[in-house]
Amino acid sequence: MSASATLKYRPETRLVHSGTLRSQFGETSEALFLTQGYVYENSAQAEARFKGEDPGYQYSRFANPTVAMFEQRIAEFEGAEASRATATGMAAVTLALMGQVRAGDHVVASKALFGSCLYVVEEYLPRYGVSSTIVDGTDLDQWRAAMRPNTKTVFMETPTNPTLEVVDIAEVSKIARAAGATVVVDNVFSTPLWQSPLQLGADCVVYSTTKHIDGQGRCLGGVILGTKKFINDNIHIHLRQTGPSMSPFNAWVMLKGLETLPVRVRQQTDSAGKIADALVSHPKVSRLIYPGRPDHPQAAVVKKQMRGGSTLVAFEVVGGKKGAFAFQDALKIVRISNNLGDAKSLITHPATTTHQRITQQQRDDLGISDGMVRLSVGLEHPDDLIEDVMTALNAI
């Protein structure tokens, strides 16, 4: 269906039908166009394509029918005018920032970021003359104080990895807009089902589609969403010329993932909430963080900007690293992995995996203790997961 035909429907329906391009064979499932290039009817048509006067395809690094279907479908679900798919989530983050800045510009970012995102902000951007300031994302005064005349963009994750802090997107967007800066939000932990940053004032949303959008641990991918102007001015040419494109096969997998995204994320979120409730008073859990609970540090912000909790639960196991390792090793259903958003429940110890390359002081500042674990809740029966977690805690 065309965009005009599907926008009248509710989001779940758009996730099944939006962007579909059927070939002459009338296939039910989206076609997988594994092609590098395209042929032209004549030389004049080839010239027109390269001039942008003919809307057809030229080369799959630039655009591909299967990738285009994925881009349109997720854009309609997100409420964005345009999107561009990338090879990985980190390619999306890097391109969303690098596509905007030039030497002499300044970036402000919340300190609670995935380790690779911190690397891009603190080490990669400065190589090209782009300075940065890191702030406590939950402190609006720090955002205000960090703004400079040359601040080009601000970047945040919310909820954050792995401590599940929630940043007030609307208020930070007001601060950024007053300073003439754009806002980029990594929305992976919330998913587009539970949070809509563009509606809250952000200019750009990025996802690692490797996570919930694929949802079954199969393929890498990323996506950048925003207005047509934002995408055309900052993303399109950079993506075309530097080549971090999503493969057609991975785009096809992501299309299949989008069809079931609401069903999976709702079930995972419901189970995560039940697990959080079961863990909160356990004597071997010294701290629990879950965005769906009233005791969350930013519960008021969660209530204001999120439609649901998260598929992730963070908690501290007594006994530090030794206790956390003993707990993880005793699990039978939940598997140890640094991925998340999978149909299978996965757990990781951030201090020794995803955030092990940052300093101990940085981990302390972020609240990533040696006893903290991050549980990504899958599609198993919640009672089985609760029994598995409780049995493992009792084994410490």
C-alpha positions, 0 to 999 in steps of 0.5 A, spaced: 500 500 500 502 507 498 503 511 504 497 515 503 493 508 503 496 506 510 497 512 514 489 512 516 490 505 519 493 504 526 500 503 528 500 495 528 496 495 521 501 499 518 507 495 521 504 489 516 502 493 510 506 500 509 511 500 504 509 494 500 512 494 493 509 488 489 512 485 483 509 483 477 508 476 480 503 479 486 507 475 492 504 476 499 511 476 502 515 482 500 520 481 495 527 480 496 531 484 491 538 481 492 541 486 486 547 490 486 545 494 480 539 496 475 539 496 468 536 502 464 531 502 458 536 507 454 541 512 455 537 517 456 534 514 462 540 512 465 542 520 465 536 522 468 536 517 473 543 520 475 541 527 475 535 525 479 530 527 474 527 519 474 525 516 480 528 509 479 534 505 482 541 506 480 545 502 485 543 498 491 548 502 495 544 508 494 537 505 494 534 498 493 527 496 493 527 491 499 531 497 503 526 502 501 520 498 503 523 497 510 525 505 511 518 507 509 514 502 514 518 504 520 518 511 518 510 511 518 510 507 524 515 512 528 511 518 525 517 520 521 517 523 514 523 520 512 528 514 514 535 511 512 537 504 514 544 503 515 548 496 516 548 497 524 546 501 530 552 504 531 553 506 523 546 509 525 549 513 531 555 515 528 552 518 521 546 521 525 552 525 529 557 526 523 552 528 518 551 534 522 557 537 524 563 540 521 570 542 525 569 547 530 562 545 532 560 542 539 556 536 541 552 535 548 551 528 550 548 525 556 553 521 560 549 515 560 551 512 553 553 505 551 560 504 551 561 505 543 556 511 543 561 514 548 567 513 544 564 516 538 562 523 542 569 523 546 574 520 542 572 520 534 568 526 533 574 530 536 579 527 531 575 532 526 575 538 530 568 537 534 568 538 541 563 535 546 561 536 553 558 530 557 552 532 562 548 528 567 542 527 562 537 527 568 539 534 570 536 540 566 541 545 569 547 541 566 544 541 559 542 549 560 549 550 562 553 546 557 550 549 551 554 554 547 554 558 541 557 553 536 553 547 539 550 543 533 546 537 536 545 534 543 545 526 543 541 522 548 539 515 550 533 514 554 532 509 557 539 509 558 544 503 557 544 499 562 541 503 568 535 505 565 535 512 567 530 516 563 531 523 560 526 528 559 526 529 552 521 534 551 525 539 556 531 537 553 529 539 546 526 546 548 533 547 551 537 545 545 532 549 540 533 555 544 540 554 543 539 553 536 541 545 536 538 539 534 536 533 538 538 526 536 535 520 541 537 513 541 530 510 542 532 502 542 531 501 550 524 503 549 522 501 542 517 505 537 512 502 541 513 505 548 516 512 546 515 517 540 521 522 541 519 526 534 513 527 538 516 530 544 521 535 540 527 531 537 529 532 530 532 525 529 531 518 532 536 512 531 535 505 532 539 499 532 534 494 529 539 488 531 535 489 537 527 489 538 526 490 531 529 484 528 527 481 535 530 474 534 538 475 534 539 474 526 541 480 523 545 487 524 542 493 522 540 500 524 536 506 522 535 514 522 529 517 522 527 524 522 523 530 517 525 530 510 529 536 510 533 533 516 534 526 512 536 530 506 540 535 509 544 531 513 544 523 512 542 522 505 549 524 501 553 522 507 550 515 506 550 515 499 558 517 498 561 513 504 557 507 504 554 504 511 548 501 507 543 496 510 543 490 505 537 488 502 537 481 505 537 484 512 532 489 510 527 483 508 529 480 515 527 487 519 521 487 515 518 481 517 520 483 524 516 489 524 510 485 523 510 482 529 514 487 533 508 490 537 506 482 539 513 481 542 514 487 545 508 487 549 509 480 551 516 482 553 514 488 557 509 485 561 513 479 563 519 484 565 514 488 569 512 481 573 520 479 574 521 486 577 516 486 582 518 479 584 525 481 585 524 488 588 524 485 595 529 479 594 534 479 600 540 478 595 537 484 590 540 490 593 537 495 588 532 494 582 531 499 576 525 498 572 521 504 568 514 501 569 515 501 577 513 507 581 520 507 585 523 508 578 528 515 580 524 518 574 518 515 575 514 522 573 518 523 567 516 516 565 509 517 566 509 523 562 513 521 556 512 513 555 506 509 554 509 502 557 515 500 561 521 496 558 523 489 556 529 490 560 530 490 568 537 492 571 538 490 578 544 489 583 546 482 586 549 482 593 556 480 593 559 484 587 562 481 581 563 474 585 555 474 586 553 477 579 557 471 576 555 466 580 548 468 579 548 468 572 552 462 571 546 458 575 541 461 570 538 455 566 533 458 561 536 465 561 543 465 557 549 470 558 549 474 552 551 482 551 545 482 546 538 484 547 531 485 545 531 478 543 525 472 543 530 469 548 531 472 555 539 474 555 543 477 561 549 481 561 554 483 566 555 491 564 562 492 568 565 486 564 562 487 557 558 492 554 562 498 559 568 494 561 572 499 556 570 505 560 574 507 567 572 505 574 570 512 575 566 513 569 562 506 571 561 509 578 559 515 576 554 512 571 551 507 577 554 501 574 556 497 580 560 490 580 554 487 582 549 490 576 546 485 571 542 487 565 536 482 564 533 482 557 526 479 557 524 474 552 518 471 550 518 465 555 513 464 560 514 469 565 513 464 571 518 460 568 523 466 568 521 468 575 523 461 577 529 461 573 531 467 576 529 466 583 533 459 583 539 462 581 539 468 586 538 462 591 544 459 589 549 464 590 
